[in-house]
Amino acid sequence: MKKKYLFCLTASLIIIFLAVQCNEALAQKLKSGPQDLSFFSNVDETDQPYAVYIPKNFDESKKYPLVVFLHGAMSNHRLGLRRAFGQGNIQGTDFIKPGNIPVQNDLEVTRFFPELKDVDYIVAAPYARGTAGYQGIPEQDVYDMLADLKNRFSIDEDRVYLTGLSMGGGGTIWLGLTRPDIWAAIAPCCPAPPESASELSGNALNLPVHLFVGDKDFLYQTVQDWKKRFTGNSALLDYVEYPGIGHNSWEYAYKDGFIFDWFGQFKRDLYPERVKFNSPLYKYNKAYWVKLDKLTSGTLASIDAKFVAKNSLDISTNALDAFTLTLAGHPSFNPSSKTDIKIDGKAFSLKTPDIISFSKENGNWVNRKYTPGLNSKKQGAEGPMSAAIAGNHIYVYGTIGNPTPEELQKRHDQAAMAANWSADRGMMGRIMVFPRVISDKEIRQSDYETSNLILFGTRETNSIIEKFADKLPVQLNADAYDYCLAYVFPMNNHYILVNSGLVWWTPVKPKEGEQNKIMKMSFMNPAIDGLASLKDFILFRETPDNIISQGSFDDNWAIPVSESEKMKSTGVVKIK
């Protein structure tokens, strides 16, 4: 009986083994070369595309380096992947007929992938919602794509590189400086970074950087400014300037697959001897073995931490009230020995664990971990207003107060205008963000659990504002038609953005003689673009150039006294 049992067990195991081998042999494999993939985005419950190149002789058992390419404005992921290999818009006669314009446009080159140079890298280019920059939702798309790639392939996380051109070059700088320990090196080409990136250049201390620009580029001076910022602030700075070339320097920067050879020199060092890190937000609070635990959201906090000897650190800070060091694995740290740490001149000698925290008490550093209060600003609850539209969000108009059909339609249209992210669908192409627009009657419990709410109206016109009225810090009187009150506030582990009265994107009245002044080019509609410059709250009358009060809530989400007095003086707001 025992022999029969063992025979049956052995036979079963053999059958299972053969079935597994058969399934592996028959399992669908991704082909080598360029192709399209997608990931599911929780931002708006959509599949988001990206282009990926898989090496010719791909080996599943091998870890591969990864190059992430960020496309420019009015471009896309498929063209982006081509450009990473130096194959963008082709002018060769093989692709044209006599008499035709001898250049492919972006639409034509998007339709197919050419034969690409065989490189031993996985290369990926996200669509990132189109021409939407690389902050907020598009920024999250890059990291969602990165997570998807790590699920599909064996990625060498010490050899992950970032590059891009124009808008994507700016995104390269932004993503590289806000999370420098993700990347082994960055290579911005003719970059157009957001202004807020300029104060973060020191974060490149352990990042090799390669800048490219043409000397006839309209962004030439911008790149020169960044060259100066990176000089002395990056692990290595390579710079190439192309004489007589305008904004198309990418045609030369990526030629013949140059970028792969340049990236191949570098590996990420998770344990550098020195970490310099600046950030004004809890959202970006970590680099290498340093984490910022308490700062004033919206104010640049900085730390400069370096090993001066084995188990000996010298640390200087500015506008920082708490931080944590995670030293396990660092070659200059021995957990069995005492560690000497000097912080802003104050000395500590500690028998340290792998993780050690410091915080300020009455202005003095102490060896104690900071724990945020229940209502304190923290990661995911710090503002500013643009944070409310940086993830899953819903635009909600009110239906209460017995509105006429015309008034109800007006309320709907106001919310719908804010939800349409595109500035000019003809010129720029549509920005592919698809938030919902619903009435206050249509909110479901799951919406409170998953989404930020952009609420239009007052407690008299929107039942959701009325629902939370007792918890909200400020309210605009229902009859204050010529005022705008807008603010962000944390609620149920998400954000509420309240817009009462005039909309926050009310245009400024042109001054006399400026009626024909050319406005700056914007890729997004005024509602979305306008949030980028706002802090936590704003109150203005008639137009945004007549501001009564604006700024940031304090650490406990209260309006500073000086600003609340300005609001009260109008007689049109109630402050909790």
MIDREN-533991 format. One record per residue (C-alpha): x, y, z. Coordinates in steps of 0.5 Angstrom, whole numbers, plus 500, padded with zeros to 3 digits. Example, Ala and Ser with C-alpha at 12.3 -4.5 7.8 and 13.67 -1.06 7.14 Angstrom:
525491516527498514
! end
This chain:
500500500506505502509503495503504491502511495509513494508511486502515486505521489511521485507520478503526481509531482512529475505531472505537475512539473511537466505542466509547469514546464509546458505552461512556461513554454507556452506562456505568452512572451513579450517580443523584443524591440520597441512596442506599447505597454500600459499600466492602470492609473488610479488617478482617473481609472484609466489605462495609460500607455508607454513605449518600451524597448526590450533588448534583442536577446532578452534574458529573463534571468538577467537584471537590466539597466533602465533608461526612462525618456520624457518626451517634449511638448506636443509629442508622445511616448512613441516618438519619445522612444525613437528619439532616445535612440536618435531616430526622430523625424526622418528626412531620408529619401527612403521615406518620401516621394519626389515633390513631397515635403522631405520631412516626416511630421510627428503624426507620421513617425508615431504610426510605426517603430523603425529598427532601433539600435540593439542596446543592452538596456530596457528603455521606456517612454511614458505618455504622461498625459500629453503636453502636461509637464511633469509635475502632479499627475504626469509625474505620478505616471512616471513612477507608476510606469516605473513600478509597472516595469519592475513588476514585468522585468528584472530591473537593476535598481542601481542603474536606472537613468533619466533623460528627456528633451524640452518639456521632458528635459525640464521634467528630468531636472524636476524628477531628478532633484526631487527624488535623487536617490531613484536615479543613477544619472540624469541627462536633460536636453534643452530643458524647460524646468519649472521655476520651483526647481531652481532652489533644488540644484544642490540635491544633485550632489550625488547625481552625474548630470549631462546638459545639452543645448544649441546656442541659438535655442530660445532656452539657451539662457535658461540652460546657462543658468542651470549649468551654473547651478549644477557646477559644483553641485553635481557629482559630475557635470558634462555639458555640450553646446551645439553651434548654430543649432536652435531648439532641436539639439536632441537630434545631435544629443541622442545621435547614434545612441550616445546616451546609452554609452554615457549612462553606462559609466554610472551606478547609483550609490545609495550610501554616499558619504555626503547628502545635501537635500533641500525641499519645501514639501513633505511630499519630497522628504527623503534622499539616500539615508536622510529623511526630513520629518518636520518642516514648514510646508512651503518654506525651503528646508535643507540639510547637509549631512556628511561622514567626516570619519568612521561613525562620525557625522557633521550635519548642518540644517536650515528651516528644519525641525526634525529628521531621521538618519537610516545608517544601516548598510552604510560603509562608514557606519558600525552599529557596534560602536558609538557614533559622534554626531554634530548638528548645527554645532551641538555634539552628541555621542550615541550608542546608535541603532540603525535608525536615529532621529533628532527633533528640535525642542524649544529651538534646541536639537534633542535625540528624539523622534518627531511625531506629528499631531493629529491635525498637523501638516504632513505628507499627503496633508500639506497643500498647496491647492494644486495638490488637490488635483495631483491625484484622483479628484472629482469636480462637484457642483451644487444643486441646493438653494432652489436654482433655476434650470439656467442657474443649475446649468451655469453651476455645472458649466463652471465645474466642467470648465475647471475639469477640462485640462486642455488649453488649446486642443487644436494646437497643443492636443488634448491633455489626457486627464479625465476627472469626473464632473458630478453634482452634489447629489451624485457623490457616493461613499466610495468617492469620499474614500478614494478622491479629492473633492473640488467643490464649487459654491457655498454651504447654501448652494452645495450640500457637500460644503454644507456637510463639512461646514462645521469642520471647514476653517472659513466660509464666504457669505452667499451674497458676496458675488464679487469675491473669490474665496478658494482654499484647500483643506484635508478631510478623510485622508484626502483634500477638499478644495473649496471655491466660493463666489468668483472662480480662482481663474478669473482673468485679470483685467488688462491695464490701459495700453496692455489690451494687445499684450501677448500672453505667455503660452500655456499648455493647460487651461487657465483653471489648471494653470492658475493653481500652480502659483497659488498657496493654500488659500486666496481671497480676492475681490473682482480680479486676482490682482486685487488680493485681500488675503493669500498664503499658507495655513499654519502647521495645524491648518489654521489661518495665520492671525494677520491674514484672518484679520484681513479677511474679517475686515471685508465683512463677507467671510466667517472664520472658524
! end
